[in-house]
Amino acid sequence: MARSEIEIERDGPWRTVWLSRPQARNALTPQMAAQLREACAAMVAEGARGLTLRGRGGVFCAGGDLKGFAAALDGGMDRAAAERMSREAARLFDEIDALPILVVAAVEGAAAAGGVGLMCVADVAIAAEDARLALTETRLGLSPAQIAPFVLRRTGPAAARRLMLTGAALDAREAQRLGLVDQAVPADRLDAALAAVRAQALAAAPGAVAETKALLRALPGLERAAQIERAARGFACLLTGDEAREGLAAFAARRKPRWAVAAPEE
């Protein structure tokens, strides 16, 4: 049986998934990607309400497994096989992006290439101030490929072009300025920052979170008239549903709604 390349912590409605290849700076392998996808599907089925992605060994993720790439080429990988491998990577990023729960990336040490992409599909990205980030693909003769849309979404086109075309490294404060991460905090305050975001997430109604994420994904591809209709359908579904009834009743009674739970301990 193959060794698991991730570790899953369960704490009430929250899940923390640790990338666990510290000897390889948590580089993404096909096995790790498959395990991540399986874990994400399972936590949704279990009714989890939030996910934190982290890396063992003080490093978030070094991107794709370069040794694996080299071995595949030595083994005769052709263009069609390389395209299949790229599409499989897209499935990982797309499925995490589409999760109906809040996803938080906790970046320590370094994030490079696909590791930056993994960070960019999170709803909230928090980095330790001493973390370093870089989109290094072009320095290896590659392109950012499947992560490019998610980096572009976070930074906008000008910053994305500079970062992708130069491969320049940046610190967490600069990454925050560019919108690549949402918070840059002292390393010893990272766990506290994560706990604060989790508490906020667990105060939000899970159905409303899921609908809001779906809405935000749908809107950019729609004309304005279609945006109005899509938003109206979602709003009406929520307003006439159980969550809104409970939320409005809780507000009127000055109590917490039933879905609000205490944040899990760090």
Secondary structure as UniProt FT lines:
FT   STRAND          6..11
FT   TURN            12..13
FT   STRAND          14..19
FT   HELIX           22..24
FT   TURN            25..26
FT   HELIX           30..45
FT   TURN            46..47
FT   STRAND          50..55
FT   HELIX           56..58
FT   HELIX           66..74
FT   TURN            75..76
FT   HELIX           79..97
FT   STRAND          102..107
FT   STRAND          110..112
FT   HELIX           114..120
FT   STRAND          124..128
FT   TURN            129..130
FT   STRAND          132..134
FT   HELIX           137..140
FT   HELIX           145..147
FT   HELIX           148..155
FT   HELIX           157..166
FT   STRAND          169..171
FT   HELIX           172..178
FT   STRAND          183..185
FT   HELIX           187..189
FT   HELIX           190..202
FT   HELIX           206..218
FT   HELIX           219..221
FT   HELIX           224..239
FT   HELIX           242..253
FT   TURN            258..259
//
